[in-house]
Amino acid sequence: MSEVTQNKQGIKVLVTGSIMMLFLGILYVWSVFVEPVSKVFEWDINSVKLTTSFMLCFFVVGILTGGKLHLKIGSDKVVLLGGLILASGMLLTAFLPQDYAWLMYITYGIIGGFGVGSAYNAIICAAQKWYPNKRGFATGVVVCAFGFSTVLFAPLIEALVNQFELRKTFLILAAGFLTVTVILFRFIRLPDDSAPAAAPSAALMARKQFKVTETIRTKEFYLITLSLMVATATFFILNPSFKQLAATHGAEAFGTIIVMMTGVANACGRLVVPLLSDKIGREKAALTIIFITSICALLLCFGTGIMFILAVLLVAFCFGGLPGLYSVIASDYFGIKNAGANYGAVMMGFALSALTFPMIIGLIENETMKFVTLSAMAAGGVILILILLASKKKFEEKVNA
């Protein structure tokens, strides 16, 4: 680990980036807001849940934008911009009129999601470029904090809502995000030529460095993107409904605790899976977690009590591993130079999953059939990764020619 400890500026990026990610992870805490928002705004609970889809969709739009901008204006400025946008979205949400609750799709979902995505990708890009030869490690550290956010914010938000009511809670969060962003953004910058510790290996730079326009013309891009799309669907269906599902699967008393535990599992997946991929390979790591997701979706058809909780936690663990793993897969296949923009393109699969599958699966009334369908979709992701593995040698020969 000497490469890690000797890279002092890289450590600063990892530490400050992780703190920023902890706050940006508010993205996944919407399930705690669902009931109080429904009550205060007298809004149908299914409509409230849909806010998650908007936020996740524009999270990816922000990732794509941040991936392009960080090379032009620097990661630090993109992080500042993203943090300010997120704080603005929270602030606007606090002042929404009761009769216009749907505007939350714009303030919290679109504006907030875009801000989170922009800063998120800039932090990952900076971390990977300070540790180009340990990208799984660097990505795992910062995205772990993003997933761990649920553990911190789920009980905090519940306490704030109980103490100060919903609107003041949004104001407090806006102030917190603004303060943290202004203090930390300047530390999250890209390496320059005077940073030899961050120099990529010759082999990494010798391969073709794809531009986004070139990336989207490859078969591998679609295999990677579609596998991510179907692999994330199970979590997206579960995420806004953890507390409600716990009540119907014999775990009602553990509703809020399950939300917190999924945050821990999510965070662990974000750290463990990219690190594991450094050891066993990206595709094998992807195969493992997507297969586990498929099995757990089936278990949710009949699981109650401990079995239900275990299946949910494994789904959260595997989901947590996907974004960090796929950011490294994107740079493995398409090069590190334009890694941010290419990762943003791959994450369109993430956005499409978040936006479309909750609505599509929502049309299935039978709960068992919902989870059988989700299991089949994840199994399709396994097949897509197997096809990717089969074509990898030929792809590498082409790009290294």
WORA-V934113 format. One record per backbone hydrogen bond with DSSP energy under -0.5 kcal/mol. NH is the residue of the N-H (numbers start at 0). CO is the residue of the C=O. Records with the same first field share a line. If there is no record, write none. Layout:
NH=CO ; CO
//
This chain:
3=0
4=0
5=1
6=3
7=5
10=6
11=7
12=8
13=9
14=10
15=11
16=12
17=13
18=14
19=15
20=16
21=17
22=18
23=19
24=20
25=22
26=23
27=24
28=25
31=28
32=28 ; 29
33=29
36=32
37=33
38=34
39=35
40=36
41=37
42=37
46=43
47=43
48=44
49=45
50=47
51=48
52=49
53=49
54=50
55=51
56=52
57=53
58=54
59=55
60=56
61=57
62=58
63=59
64=60
65=61
66=62
67=63
68=64
69=65
70=67
71=67 ; 68
72=68
73=68 ; 69
77=73
78=74
79=75
80=76
81=77
82=78
83=79
84=80
85=81
86=82
87=83
88=84
89=85
90=86
91=87
92=88
93=89
94=90 ; 91
95=92
99=96
100=97
102=99
103=100
104=101
105=102
106=102
107=103
108=103
109=104
110=105
111=106
112=108
113=109
114=110
115=111
116=112
117=113
118=114
119=115
120=116
121=117
122=118
123=119
124=120
125=121
126=122
127=123
128=124
129=125
130=126
133=130
134=131
137=133
138=134
139=135
140=136
141=137
142=138
143=139
144=140
145=141
146=142
147=143
148=144 ; 145
149=146
150=147
151=147
152=148
153=149
154=150
155=151
156=152
157=153
158=154
159=155
160=156
161=157
162=158
163=159
164=159 ; 160
168=164
169=165
170=166
171=167
172=168
173=169
174=170
175=171
176=172
177=173
178=174
179=175
180=176
181=177
182=178
183=179
184=180
186=183
187=184
188=186
194=191
195=193
197=194
198=195
204=200
205=201
206=202
207=398
209=207 ; 333
213=210
214=210
215=211
216=213
217=214
221=217
222=218
223=219
224=220
225=221
226=222
227=223
228=224
229=225
230=226
231=227
235=231
236=232
237=233
238=234
239=235
240=237
241=238
244=240
245=241
246=242
247=243
248=244 ; 245
250=245
253=250
254=251
257=253
258=254
259=255
260=256
261=257
262=258
263=259
264=260
265=261
266=262
267=263
268=264
269=265
270=266
271=267
272=268
274=270
275=271
276=272
277=273 ; 274
278=274 ; 275
279=275
280=276
284=280
285=281
286=282
287=283
288=284
289=285
290=286
291=287
292=288
293=289
294=290
295=291
296=292
297=293
298=294
299=295
300=297
301=298
302=298
304=248
306=303
307=303
308=304
309=305
310=306
311=307
312=308
313=309
314=310
315=311
316=312
317=313
318=314
319=315
320=316
321=317 ; 318
322=318
323=319
324=320
325=321
326=322
327=323
328=324
329=325
330=326
331=327
332=328
333=329
334=330
338=335
340=66
341=337
342=338
343=339
344=340
345=341
346=342
347=344
348=345
350=346
351=347
352=348
353=349
354=350
355=351
356=351 ; 352
357=352
359=355
360=356
361=357
362=358 ; 359
363=360
364=362
369=365
370=366
371=367
372=368
373=369
374=370
375=371
376=372
377=373
378=374
379=375
380=376
381=377
382=378
383=379
384=380
385=381
386=382
387=383
388=384
389=385
390=386
391=387 ; 388
392=388
394=390
395=391
396=392
397=393
398=394
399=395
400=397
//
